[in-house]
Amino acid sequence: MTGNEPDAPTTMWKQQSVQPHILTPQEIRARIDRLDGRIRRRNRIEYIAGALVLMVFAVFAIRQIARGNFDLATMGAILSMFGAGTVIWQLHRRTSPVEAIDGARPSVEIYCMGLRRQRDALASVWLWYVAPCVPGLVAIYVAVLLKTEARNWPFVAAMGLIQIAFVAWVILINRRAARVLDAELEAQAGPR
């Protein structure tokens, strides 16, 4: 026996028909609940972080303005506040948990809608999560460079590079998470 015969144990598995696993309503409900729970936890952390960012930049901007020092750094803080506010609003708009099962549509359809919504939000995080913060950060870095002696510019540049690396990491992990959701969507679609 060479292993190439149709009934050889090494090739038999290829001939077996695979029956797709059809999720029960309870399994779908459990998956929806898990997805909603993860979304709510993540969003709660993001809202808290966004509120802290807003407070820090608001305190800085108010102190600068009270001192009569409305400069590029103050403008950067104000732009960062608007950026953080935009991110919080977009987070709520794009990633709120899936809608409740209403009986009009199959629950697996609602589950897949929630997965698609999260996948799309994660895949486009650079647009709605990162981009609103860029103007404020650029203004702050330029203000720091203008006030810093030339011999200290390498330190400021290193901090900027660390910030860029962190932003790139955020984009990459979100894209990876979007691919995971794509795989789950493909699993739900089943064989075609």
JONORNOR-V930137 format. One record per backbone hydrogen bond with DSSP energy under -1.0 kcal/mol. NH is the residue of the N-H (numbers start at 0). CO is the residue of the C=O. E is the energy in kcal/mol with one decimal. If there is no record, write none. Layout:
# JONORNOR-V930137
nh=NH co=CO e=E
nh=NH co=CO e=E
This chain:
# JONORNOR-V930137
nh=7 co=4 e=-1.5
nh=10 co=7 e=-1.7
nh=11 co=7 e=-1.7
nh=13 co=10 e=-1.1
nh=14 co=11 e=-1.4
nh=27 co=23 e=-2.4
nh=28 co=24 e=-2.6
nh=29 co=25 e=-2.4
nh=30 co=26 e=-2.3
nh=31 co=27 e=-2.8
nh=32 co=28 e=-2.6
nh=33 co=29 e=-2.4
nh=34 co=30 e=-2.7
nh=35 co=31 e=-2.9
nh=36 co=32 e=-2.5
nh=37 co=33 e=-2.5
nh=38 co=34 e=-2.5
nh=39 co=35 e=-2.8
nh=40 co=36 e=-2.4
nh=41 co=37 e=-2.6
nh=42 co=38 e=-3.0
nh=43 co=39 e=-2.3
nh=44 co=40 e=-2.1
nh=45 co=41 e=-2.5
nh=46 co=42 e=-3.0
nh=47 co=43 e=-2.2
nh=48 co=44 e=-2.6
nh=49 co=45 e=-2.8
nh=50 co=46 e=-2.5
nh=51 co=47 e=-2.2
nh=52 co=48 e=-2.4
nh=53 co=49 e=-2.6
nh=54 co=50 e=-2.5
nh=55 co=51 e=-2.8
nh=56 co=52 e=-2.4
nh=57 co=53 e=-2.4
nh=58 co=54 e=-2.8
nh=59 co=55 e=-2.2
nh=60 co=56 e=-2.8
nh=61 co=57 e=-2.9
nh=62 co=58 e=-2.5
nh=63 co=59 e=-2.4
nh=64 co=60 e=-2.7
nh=65 co=61 e=-2.7
nh=66 co=62 e=-1.5
nh=67 co=64 e=-1.6
nh=68 co=63 e=-3.0
nh=70 co=68 e=-1.3
nh=74 co=70 e=-2.3
nh=75 co=71 e=-2.5
nh=76 co=72 e=-2.1
nh=77 co=73 e=-2.3
nh=78 co=74 e=-2.8
nh=79 co=75 e=-2.2
nh=80 co=76 e=-2.0
nh=81 co=77 e=-2.2
nh=82 co=78 e=-2.5
nh=83 co=79 e=-2.8
nh=84 co=80 e=-2.5
nh=85 co=81 e=-2.4
nh=86 co=82 e=-2.4
nh=87 co=83 e=-2.5
nh=88 co=84 e=-2.4
nh=89 co=85 e=-2.9
nh=90 co=86 e=-2.9
nh=91 co=87 e=-2.1
nh=92 co=88 e=-2.7
nh=93 co=89 e=-3.2
nh=94 co=90 e=-2.1
nh=109 co=105 e=-1.5
nh=110 co=106 e=-2.5
nh=111 co=107 e=-2.5
nh=112 co=108 e=-2.3
nh=113 co=109 e=-2.3
nh=114 co=110 e=-2.3
nh=115 co=111 e=-2.8
nh=116 co=112 e=-2.4
nh=117 co=113 e=-2.3
nh=118 co=114 e=-2.9
nh=119 co=115 e=-2.8
nh=120 co=116 e=-2.0
nh=121 co=117 e=-2.8
nh=122 co=118 e=-2.7
nh=123 co=119 e=-1.4
nh=124 co=121 e=-1.2
nh=126 co=123 e=-1.4
nh=127 co=123 e=-1.5
nh=128 co=124 e=-2.3
nh=129 co=124 e=-1.7
nh=130 co=125 e=-1.9
nh=132 co=129 e=-1.6
nh=136 co=132 e=-2.1
nh=137 co=133 e=-2.8
nh=138 co=134 e=-2.4
nh=139 co=135 e=-2.3
nh=140 co=136 e=-2.6
nh=141 co=137 e=-2.7
nh=142 co=138 e=-2.4
nh=143 co=139 e=-2.5
nh=144 co=140 e=-2.6
nh=145 co=141 e=-2.4
nh=146 co=142 e=-1.4
nh=151 co=148 e=-2.0
nh=152 co=149 e=-1.2
nh=155 co=151 e=-1.6
nh=156 co=152 e=-3.2
nh=157 co=153 e=-2.5
nh=158 co=154 e=-2.3
nh=159 co=155 e=-2.3
nh=160 co=156 e=-2.4
nh=161 co=157 e=-2.3
nh=162 co=158 e=-2.2
nh=163 co=159 e=-2.5
nh=164 co=160 e=-2.7
nh=165 co=161 e=-2.4
nh=166 co=162 e=-2.4
nh=167 co=163 e=-2.6
nh=168 co=164 e=-2.3
nh=169 co=165 e=-2.4
nh=170 co=166 e=-2.3
nh=171 co=167 e=-2.6
nh=172 co=168 e=-2.8
nh=173 co=169 e=-1.7
nh=174 co=170 e=-2.2
nh=175 co=171 e=-2.4
nh=176 co=172 e=-2.0
nh=177 co=173 e=-2.0
nh=178 co=174 e=-1.9
nh=179 co=175 e=-1.8
nh=180 co=176 e=-2.0
nh=181 co=177 e=-2.1
nh=182 co=178 e=-2.2
nh=183 co=179 e=-1.9
nh=184 co=180 e=-2.5
nh=185 co=181 e=-2.5
nh=186 co=182 e=-2.2
nh=187 co=183 e=-1.9
nh=188 co=184 e=-1.7
nh=189 co=185 e=-1.4
